[in-house]
Amino acid sequence: MQRGSDKHGPRLDGQQKHETEGMMRGGGTTHAEEWKEPESMPAAGEESMRSYPPGHEPGVPEGMTGRSVDARADLAKWLSDTHWPKSKADLVRQAEEADAPDRVTDMARSLPEREYTNMSDVGEALGLGVEKRRW
């Protein structure tokens, strides 16, 4: 009895066998069409060589930098489940009780003494910038 797939016929089995033959023999590609070839991964450090003008990094809102986005994300991770408004002391206490990383606790401690209404307000007080929305 010949082995094959019970999901499709012998013609499709033969076609699939032909497509994977190159892979099985350990040599070249399995597809004749260039667009079917997988893209190679960038070498280590290759992506970091690409530079973008300030404020135009991919995934960064206008009016902010990549570092400020990362800092705000860290703050939000550890402080966002709070009920607003909160004072500086409340935010520092929450960071300490949540055992937040030193970076987050230090940012909370460096806040000016006042009430904060949301994470955007905290980010702006720390000089992290505020995203500009276009309507």
N, C-alpha and C positions, 0 to 999 in steps of 0.2 A: 504494500500500500504506500502511495506517495504522500509525503508530509506536505501540508500546506495550511492555509487559513480556511476556516469554515465561515468567515465573515464575507468573503468575496470569492470570485471565481479564479480559475487557474491563469487567465490572461493577466489580471491585475497582480496576482502573486508573482508571475514572471517579470512584470514591469518593475515591481518593487525590488525584486532580487537583483535585477540589472542595475537599478539606481544605487544600491548599496554595495555593489561588488567592489568598487574602488576603495571604499572604506574598509571592507573586509580584507582586502589584499594589502592594506597598509600603505598605499601610495598617495595618489592625488585626490583630486576632488571627485565628488559624485555627481555633480551637475554640470551640464554644458553651458547653461545660461549664467552669465556673470552676476546678474542681479540676485541669484539664489544663494550666492556664496556668503557665509557669515562674515561680519566685519571683525577685524582684529581688535584686540583690546589695546588701549594706549599703554605705553611703557610707564613704569613708575616715575612720577614727577612730571610727566608729559603734559597733563592737564593743567598743572599749576603754572606752566610757562605761558599759557594764554592769558593775556591781560585785557582788561576792559577799562574804558574810561570811568572815572569816579562817578558813582551813582547809576551806572549802567550794567552792573553785574547781573547775570541771569538769576532770576528768582528773588531779586531784591527790589522792594517798592521804591518808587521815586521819592527822593528826600531822605533816604537811609543808606547805610553801607552794609556790607555783608557782616562785619563784626557787630554792628549795632543790632542787626536782626538776630544774630546768635545770642547776644546778651539778653535781648528782650524775650527770646524763647526760653532761656534758662530761668529768667525771673518768672515768666508765666507758668512754667512747669511747677515751680515751688510755691508760688503765691497766688495763683489765679483762682483757687477755690475759696478765697476769702469773700466775706460779705462787705461790700463797699458802702460808705466811705471808711477808710482806715487811716490811722495816724502813722507816723514813722515808727513809733514804738510798737504799735500793733504788727506792722510788717516785719520788723526785726524779730519780734517774739515768734511770729509764725514761722519765719525762716529757721530760727534756732530749734523750735519744737519739731519741725519737719526734718531736722537733721540735714538741711540743705548744704550743698558744697560751700566752701569758704568764699568763693567768688560771689555767690548769690547773697550770702549773709553780709559780706563787705559792701556790696552795692546797696543793700537795704540800710546799712549803718551810715552810708555816705549821703543819704537823702536829706534834703533840707527839712527842718521841723515844720510840718503842716499836715493838713488832711489831704488824702488822695482819693479820687473818685473812681479810677479804673487803672488798668495796666498801662494804657497809653499815657495817662497823666504821670505815672511813675517813670516811664521811659523818657518822657520829655524833661522831667526834673533831673534825670541823670545825664541829660545831654545826648541821648541815644538817637534823637531825631524822631520825626513823626512822618508816617507815610502820607503822601499827597494823593488825594483821590481826584480823578477826573470824572466829571459827570457830563 
